[in-house]
Amino acid sequence: MAAALEVNPCVLAWFAFLHDSQRRNDGWDPAHGARAADFAVRLQRDGVLTELTVREFDDLCVALRWHSEGQLEGEAAVRACWDADRLDLGRVGIIPAPARLCTTYARARPIITRAVRLSQRRWL
């Protein structure tokens, strides 16, 4: 997805690591995105998260803060992060609706089908 959308794959990787890392539970936790963005700021301040440009880091924080709000508009990196998260909903039995995806790339039926199949794999 990063290559198709011309986004630094490090932004997507950090988003994947962090976006749900500050959840207090697996149910309703509306502030977990804001806590994840705050955690990213601490990681950057502490010299852990260093490989992103200022713009990329800002995009990461926006993506983290708002990832569970259902938004569709934003910078390319933000939309890529949100689509990556939504394409992984198969892990909880939800097939992503194309209308809720941000990019033409993610809305393609073969991409959705493959993402759902990959997210439903049982590794253990």
ChimeraX attribute file (.defattr): number of C-alpha atoms within 10 A of each C-alpha:
attribute: neighborCount
match mode: 1-to-1
recipient: residues
	/A:1	15
	/A:2	17
	/A:3	8
	/A:4	9
	/A:5	16
	/A:6	11
	/A:7	19
	/A:8	14
	/A:9	16
	/A:10	15
	/A:11	23
	/A:12	22
	/A:13	13
	/A:14	17
	/A:15	28
	/A:16	16
	/A:17	10
	/A:18	20
	/A:19	28
	/A:20	20
	/A:21	14
	/A:22	17
	/A:23	17
	/A:24	12
	/A:25	9
	/A:26	7
	/A:27	7
	/A:28	9
	/A:29	13
	/A:30	13
	/A:31	14
	/A:32	22
	/A:33	25
	/A:34	19
	/A:35	19
	/A:36	23
	/A:37	24
	/A:38	16
	/A:39	18
	/A:40	22
	/A:41	17
	/A:42	13
	/A:43	13
	/A:44	15
	/A:45	11
	/A:46	10
	/A:47	10
	/A:48	11
	/A:49	14
	/A:50	12
	/A:51	12
	/A:52	16
	/A:53	11
	/A:54	10
	/A:55	10
	/A:56	18
	/A:57	22
	/A:58	16
	/A:59	22
	/A:60	25
	/A:61	25
	/A:62	19
	/A:63	28
	/A:64	28
	/A:65	19
	/A:66	19
	/A:67	24
	/A:68	18
	/A:69	10
	/A:70	12
	/A:71	14
	/A:72	16
	/A:73	12
	/A:74	14
	/A:75	13
	/A:76	16
	/A:77	26
	/A:78	27
	/A:79	23
	/A:80	28
	/A:81	29
	/A:82	30
	/A:83	23
	/A:84	20
	/A:85	19
	/A:86	25
	/A:87	26
	/A:88	20
	/A:89	16
	/A:90	19
	/A:91	16
	/A:92	10
	/A:93	11
	/A:94	12
	/A:95	17
	/A:96	21
	/A:97	12
	/A:98	17
	/A:99	10
	/A:100	15
	/A:101	25
	/A:102	23
	/A:103	18
	/A:104	10
	/A:105	16
	/A:106	24
	/A:107	18
	/A:108	12
	/A:109	12
	/A:110	11
	/A:111	14
	/A:112	22
	/A:113	14
	/A:114	11
	/A:115	21
	/A:116	22
	/A:117	14
	/A:118	14
	/A:119	15
	/A:120	14
	/A:121	10
	/A:122	7
	/A:123	4
	/A:124	3
